[in-house]
């Protein structure tokens, strides 16, 4: 920590540059608590964002903590075959699946379009009502899709992973990922353009 209380990133011993993510992830596997803290600091926001789109608000914080606890307890070790981000999303996905199995909670997906802020559509009341109705149709269409398709779409389109990275997270082929993403796009565009279809 610096004098003003800010956390400094872990440093590579060879120089004063911040340690690369891969080195930090490898150090986590060796039980390095500082490395786990550094990994958490670097990746808490993307993991939280990913999980928040797949589960209810009340569960997100617990799932994020459980994801990083898997690493801290040595149950998930980085082997270097993927990027650190892909590895973390895979752990988060497994933690979430286990959470759903253990608690048998109703699955509900929150999606970025679910909250229309006042004034974003238009100041015209009828346009706002139409916009909310369209969002409702799109959200319903999204929720009607398979869990596998929704996860592939969120990882590729929202989180910015490549098909290869998403295939590693979801344990599927790249072709399957692109088919799922394409399916979701078609369904969402159809729901947005013609909600009655």
N, C-alpha and C positions, 0 to 999 in steps of 0.2 A: 504494500500500500504506500501511496505517496503521502506527503505531509498533510495534504488537504483531504485525505481519506479516500482517494480514488484507487480502484484496483488496477494494478499494472499487469499486463499480460505476461504469461510465462516467457522466459527468455531462453533462446538456444545457447547452450554453453559455449559454442564456438565463437559466437559474436553477440552483440547486444540487440540483435533483431528479435522481434517476437517469434516464438517457436511456431513452426507450421502446425496446422490442425492435425495432420497425420501423426506427427511426433507426440503431440499432446494425447491423442487417442490411444496410441501405443503405450504411453506412460500410465494411462488409466488402467490398462490391463495388468500393469505391474503393481497396482495398489497405491499409486501416487495420489493422495487426497487433493493436493494442490492442482494437479492436472485435471481431476474431476471437476473441481471448482472452476477452473479456467474453461473447460469444455462447456460447462453449464452457462457461464457468462457469455460465451460466444454463440451458443445455439439455443438458448432458452426461448427466444422470441420466435424463430421459425418453427420449433417443435410445438410451442403453444399455439401458434397460428394454425398449423396443420391439424392438431387435435381438436381445436375449437370448432373447426368446420365439420368434424365427424361425430361430435358428441355434445351432450348438454353442458351448459355453462358451469354448473356445479361440479362436474366431473373433471374438467380440464386441468385445474391446478393439481389435483391428485394424480392424474395420469402423467403429467409432465414430471412430477416428483418421482413417480414410480419408474419412469423411463430412465432417469439419471441414477436412481437407486440400483437398477439392474447393472449399470456400469460400475458404480461405487462398490457394490458387493461382489464384483468379479463374475457375475452371471452372463454378462455380454462383453466379449472381448473383441477389439478391433483387429482384424487379420490382414488388413491392407488390400483386400481384393476389390474394394469399392471406395467411393469417396466417403469422407466422414459424414457428410450430410445424408447421403443415401443410407449409410449404416444406422444413423440416429433415427431416420424416418422408419426404417425396418423395425428397430427396437420399439419405437412408439406404436407402430401398427400392431406388433405382437402384444404389447402391454394392453392396448385398447381391446383387442380381441379377447384376451384373457379376462379383462374387466367385464366385458359383456357376458361371457360365459359364466363367470363366478356369480355375478349379481343378477343375472336374468332381467336386466332393466330394459325398459322400452327404448328402442333405438329411435333417436330423433336427430336429424341432421340440421345444423344451423348453417345457413349459407349467406354469403355476403349480400345478396339481394333481398334478404328477408326484412331488412330494416330500411324503409324509405324515410329519409329525414324530411321534415317539413320544408317546403319550398324547393325541393330538388327537382321535382317534376315540372311544376309551374305554379304560379300563384292562382291559377284558375282551379276552382274546386273540382269541377268535372274532370279535368285532365289529371288531377291528383288521384281521384277515385279510379279512373281508368288505369293509371300507372300502378296503383296498388293491386288492382284486380289482375293485371298482367303479371306482376311479380308473383302473386299468389298462384297463378296457373303454372308459371315457370318453376316455382319451388315445388309444387305438387308433382309436376312432370319429373323433376330431378329426383325427388324422394321415391317415385315409383320405379326407378331404375335399380338394377342389382347393386349390391354393396361393392362388388368388384369393379363395376363400371364407374360408380361415383368416386371410389378411391383413385382409380387410374386418372380420371379427369382432374381431380383436385391436385394430385401430385404433378401432373404435366402442365395443366393450364393455370393453376393458381400458384403452386409452389415453384414452378419453373424447372422441374426435373426433366431430363431427357427421357425418351422411351426406354433406353437401356437402363438408366438409373431406376426408373419406376418399376421396370421388370424385376430388378434385384430386390426392391422393397416388397413387391407383391408376389414374388416367386412365380412369375409368368413370363411368357416369351414377349419379345418386343412387338411382334405382330399382334399378339393378343391385346397388348396395351393400346396400340394404335387403333385397333378395331373398337375397343371399349370407348376410347376418347372420341372417336368419330361417331359412334352411336349416341353418346351423350350430346355432342354438338347438334346432331340432327334433331334429337328429341327436344332440346331446349329451343332451338330456332323455330321449330314447328309450333311449340307451345307459345312462344313469344309472338309469332306472326298470326296464328290462328288458334286461339285457346279452345275452340270448340272441336278441333280435330281429334 
